[in-house]
Amino acid sequence: MFDVNKIRQDFWMLQGKTNEGKPLIYLDNGATTLKPNCVIEMINDYYKKFTSNIQRSDYQLAYQVDEAYQKAREVVADFINCQSREVVFTYGATHGLNQVAYGYGLKNLSKNDEILITVAEHASNTLPWYRLAQITGAKVKFIPLDDKGRLTLENVKKMLNEKVKIVSIAHVTNVLGYCSDIKEISKAVHEVGGILVVDGAQSVPHIKTDVKDLDCDFLVFSGHKMCGPTAIGVMYGKYHLLEKMEPLMLGGGMNSRFDASFNVLLKEAPHKFEAGTPNIEAVLGLKAAIQYLQAIGMDNITRYEVQLRKYAISEMKKLDNVIIYNSDADVGIISFNIIDKDKILFGHDVSTYLSKHGLCLRSGNHCAKNLWQHLGTDSTVRCALYFYNTKQEIDKLIEVLKTTTLENCIDAVI
Ligand SMILES: Cc1ncc(COP(=O)(O)O)c(C=O)c1O
């Protein structure tokens, strides 16, 4: 049974107060999430009880860490339904997307090839493709979004042709919270011989993800957006693609042999992508986070968040000073602005005012700087929910939004 009050006991940060002495209302889960105690304890245990490097040493302690590290790969594989050799640990979604762009793109793209993205993509799923296009002469093209900002299968199909080698899109977009039909899009992309890269940074934490069912070629995500530590992420790749891909970084742990005549033999995937000492405690923390989410149940998490979003939207719609940009989002992301005297208030000032009341909401362009023309504003306030948020927290948000005026914002800023 999903019991939010019981779940909240697992989060140390939800027990305390902010510096202003208010209960913390954390609604910035699109940026990063809070960590449950089991994740913090796992990291502590690694440092307190079994610190050692991995895959290098032959003593008992090192074996114990090797085993725990390998187990983490299996836990991730089970979580997204792939083989453990298809799980590459990265420093986050950004690292994963760069790895795909350079490791796959540089080898497989040339002049006149096309890379398709959308204007709703995060910088991490935009800039590596710009760079790849500059180096290879390929072109980056934008799949048009519909009026609301959704990516439709129809529009994807209109852009597909035999020149398209890579389509890279978010499963869930980070400003509007729209979920794309990855399964159908992957079929269409494969029909023209392209590959589909999925940015799962905002979907994997919230929706049960099965890469076999989606049939995407790559999926990347970040641990810190799903109760795990920062600087750990995953790049899933179909094994035959990983085999042919070049690593972004070279160093210890990823090679089998090299000599002074410059002969280098790399290890097989996934190890060839993990150069240097990895972020061991974060890998173990990610394992604890995934096991924690699995114990709650991903379907329960999605259901609860969707209900909470509906409640938040219905309450926000009652306020005349709020413009909502995505009332029909598929997950718990609500992008909005506040109007006072017919003018949109500066989002960062709104966030500062909200913060005086213990509310943490991010404002700005949320790293999706190509989206502003489509939205008609270059900044929104974003309420991003997770499964530990409550209706009472939404009520508090509504109460404070009612008093969000230019005057109050100015007072909060100075
Ligand atoms: C959709 C999306 N993609 C990629 C990223 C980048 O994630 P990270 O900074 O963890 O690498 C983010 C982060 O906000 C995101 O929202």
The ligand as a Gaussian input file, in Angstrom:
#p B3LYP/6-31G(d) Opt

LIG

0 1
 C       15.617000      16.232000     -19.968000
 C       16.977000      16.335000     -19.353000
 N       18.015000      15.815000     -20.011000
 C       19.256000      15.858000     -19.525000
 C       19.514000      16.455000     -18.316000
 C       20.907000      16.489000     -17.801000
 O       21.049000      15.728000     -16.650000
 P       22.403000      15.779000     -15.797000
 O       22.652000      17.228000     -15.486000
 O       22.099000      14.968000     -14.599000
 O       23.473000      15.182000     -16.643000
 C       18.474000      17.017000     -17.596000
 C       18.696000      17.719000     -16.318000
 O       17.934000      18.509000     -15.861000
 C       17.161000      16.946000     -18.135000
 O       16.117000      17.472000     -17.484000

